[in-house]
Amino acid sequence: EKFKRLKNEGNDFVKMGKYEEAANKYSECMKLNTEECTVYTNRALCYLKLYKYEEAKRDCDHVLQIEDSNIKAFYRRALAYKGLQVRKKNVPGI
């Protein structure tokens, strides 16, 4: 019950564009249930919006270990890789 409430609060924050708050709600969900893939893909979306590509990739990797055909996880991990590539190009000395 608490899990569902936290997840819904996270979803509401995403709709408002408050990705940092949403990511925190999804993180709280994970303390209650580490096997629920949707909170990881949702948090990955938040991380992408916050330009936290490494964290987004990590969440997607976690999902793909549990569900190896999760389309959202594949897609968001690809976006994370893309973000990491762009960052490397734009930061000298990496």
N, C-alpha and C positions, 0 to 999 in steps of 0.2 A: 504493500500500500504506500509506504513512504517512498519506495523506489519509483513508483508510477507518478507520484506527486512531484518529486524532484525532476524526473524526466520531462514532465509537462511544463514545469517552470523553466527548464532549460530551453525547451522548444519555443516558449513564449519569448524568452530573451532573444533567441535567434531571429524571430519575426520582427522584433524591435531593433535589430541590428546591434544588440549588446552582446558581442561575442565573448568578451572576457567573462562576463557574468554567466553566460550560458555554459562555457567551458567548465567553470567552477561547479555548476549544478551537475553536469555530466560526471565530473570527477567524484562528486559525492555519491552519485549512483553506483559508480564502480566499486566503492567501498562496500556497498551492499550486495552487489552481484557482478563478479568479474567475467561472467560468461555471456552477458547480454551484448551482442555485437552492435546493436543500433546505437548505444550510447558512445561506443568508440568511434563509429563512423560519423556520428553527430559532432563529437568533440573534434575529430579530424577536420570537419568542415569549419568549425570555429577557428582552429589553429591556422587553417589556410587563409581565412579572412584576416587573421592577425599577423600574417607573414611568418608564422612559426612552422616552417616547412619540416624541420627535423622532427618536431613533436607530432605533426600530422602523419608523417611517414611511419613513425613508431606505432601510433594507434592503428593505422591500416595494416601494418605487419602483424600486429597482435590479432586483429580480426581474421586475417587470412590464415593464421595458424589454426584457428578454431573452425572457420568456414572458408575452405579454399576456393570457393566459387562466388564469393560475395562481390557483386558488381560494383557497388558503391565504394567498397574498400579499394578495389583495383583502380577505379576512376580517380578517387581522391589521392591515392598514392602516386598515380601518374602526375597529377597536378602538383603534388609536393615535390616530386623529382624535377619537374619543370621549373618550379620556383627556386629550388636549390641551384639549378643550372644557371638561371638568370642572375641569381645573387653572386655566383662565382665570377661571372663575366663582368659584373659591375663593381666588384671589390678587388682592387689591385693587391697583389701579393698573396693570393690564395692558390 
